[in-house]
Amino acid sequence: MVEIKDLAEFHTADDLLLAVLELIDEDLPAECHPKMRKAYSGTQTATMMVNPNLANKLLQAGKIRVGMCICRVRLKTEPRRCYKCLDFGHTAARCRSKHDASKLCFNCGSKDHASKQCDQKAACILCTRHKRSNTAHSTLSRACPLFVQAGCNRKD
């Protein structure tokens, strides 16, 4: 996965694909279609699933020109996560945990309601289970210390 940051809010996925084609000077597979999302200050960030050769070319360039914008290119790393116990390092298919947190509210950990209806204070299910002192964040938060630790220690 490659992440392209600092796209202007008016750029489309097609604009990005044209810029990538110009940079690499070869055909792109159909599955390389970028997923665009809004970022801060009127910018967008795109995520593309690309083959290793294309990823290396983009990462070596470091930046890509899309229209009048110079956009940063970086490798996107996501830790492997189990959506049964919500822990990191494995998937639900290989989960050995007795904890099934998939039906709990990801914001407060309650089983009485879904995250959409939650109006409680945030309490991370994982940090509570692992007896961490700071639990005042959502379980799916990227600021969770366990998420940060899992992302930094990835081997694959």
C-alpha positions in Angstrom: 0.0 0.0 0.0 1.2 3.4 -1.0 -0.1 6.7 0.4 -0.1 9.9 -1.6 -0.6 13.0 0.6 -1.3 16.7 0.0 -3.6 16.3 -3.0 -5.8 19.4 -3.6 -9.4 19.0 -2.7 -10.4 19.3 -6.4 -8.1 16.5 -7.7 -9.8 13.3 -8.7 -8.6 9.7 -8.7 -8.1 10.0 -12.5 -5.8 13.0 -12.1 -3.7 11.0 -9.7 -3.6 8.0 -12.1 -2.5 10.2 -14.9 0.3 11.6 -12.8 1.4 8.1 -11.7 1.4 6.9 -15.4 3.6 9.9 -16.3 6.1 9.1 -13.5 6.5 5.4 -14.1 6.1 5.2 -17.9 4.3 1.9 -18.0 0.8 0.5 -17.7 -1.1 0.3 -14.4 -3.0 -2.8 -13.4 -6.8 -2.3 -12.9 -6.6 -3.0 -9.2 -4.4 0.1 -8.6 -7.4 2.5 -8.5 -6.8 5.0 -5.6 -9.1 5.4 -2.7 -9.4 9.1 -1.9 -10.3 10.6 1.5 -10.4 14.1 2.9 -7.5 15.3 5.0 -6.8 18.5 6.8 -6.7 22.1 5.3 -8.7 21.3 2.2 -6.3 18.5 1.1 -6.9 14.9 0.2 -4.9 11.7 0.8 -5.0 8.7 -1.6 -4.2 5.1 -0.8 -3.3 2.7 -3.6 -2.7 -1.0 -3.6 0.3 -1.5 -6.0 2.7 -4.2 -6.8 6.2 -4.1 -5.2 8.0 -2.9 -8.3 5.6 0.1 -8.8 5.7 0.8 -5.0 9.5 1.0 -5.2 9.4 3.4 -8.1 6.9 5.7 -6.4 8.8 5.5 -3.1 12.2 6.3 -4.7 10.6 9.3 -6.4 9.4 10.4 -2.9 7.1 13.0 -4.5 4.7 13.2 -7.4 3.3 16.2 -9.3 -0.4 16.1 -9.7 -1.5 19.2 -11.6 0.2 22.1 -9.8 0.6 20.2 -6.5 3.7 18.4 -5.3 2.4 15.4 -3.3 4.4 13.3 -0.9 4.5 9.5 -1.4 5.0 7.1 1.5 4.6 3.5 2.3 1.4 2.9 4.3 1.8 0.4 7.0 -1.1 -1.0 9.0 -0.6 -3.6 11.7 -2.5 -6.8 11.3 -5.6 -6.8 13.6 -8.0 -9.4 14.8 -11.6 -8.3 14.6 -12.7 -10.9 17.2 -10.5 -10.0 20.1 -9.4 -6.6 18.6 -5.7 -7.4 19.4 -2.8 -7.0 17.0 -0.5 -9.5 15.3 -3.1 -12.0 14.1 -6.4 -12.2 12.3 -9.8 -13.6 13.5 -9.2 -16.8 11.6 -6.2 -17.6 13.8 -7.5 -16.0 17.1 -7.0 -18.1 20.2 -8.4 -15.5 22.6 -11.4 -16.3 24.8 -12.4 -12.6 24.6 -14.9 -11.8 21.9 -15.0 -8.0 21.6 -16.6 -7.9 18.2 -20.1 -7.2 19.6 -19.0 -4.5 22.1 -19.1 -0.8 21.6 -15.7 0.3 20.2 -16.0 3.6 22.0 -16.8 2.6 25.6 -16.7 -1.2 25.7 -20.3 -1.7 26.6 -22.4 -4.5 25.1 -25.7 -2.6 25.5 -25.3 -0.5 22.4 -23.3 0.0 19.2 -20.6 2.6 18.7 -23.0 4.8 16.5 -25.3 5.3 19.5 -22.6 5.8 22.1 -22.7 8.9 24.3 -20.4 7.6 27.0 -16.8 8.5 27.7 -14.2 6.7 25.6 -12.6 3.6 27.2 -10.3 1.4 25.1 -11.2 -2.2 25.4 -7.6 -3.4 24.7 -5.9 -1.0 27.1 -8.4 -2.0 29.8 -7.8 -5.7 29.1 -4.0 -5.2 29.1 -4.2 -3.1 32.3 -2.8 0.1 30.8 -3.2 3.3 32.7 -4.4 5.5 29.8 -7.7 4.0 28.5 -9.4 7.4 27.7 -9.6 6.8 23.9 -11.6 4.7 21.5 -10.5 1.1 20.8 -10.1 1.9 17.1 -8.1 5.1 17.8 -4.8 5.5 16.0 -3.6 7.2 19.2 -4.0 4.0 21.2 -0.6 3.1 22.7 -1.1 -0.6 21.7 -1.9 0.5 18.0 1.3 2.6 17.9 3.4 -0.2 19.4 1.9 -2.7 16.9 2.5 -0.4 14.0 6.1 0.3 14.9 7.1 -3.3 15.6 5.8 -4.8 12.3 8.0 -7.3 10.6 6.2 -7.8 7.3 
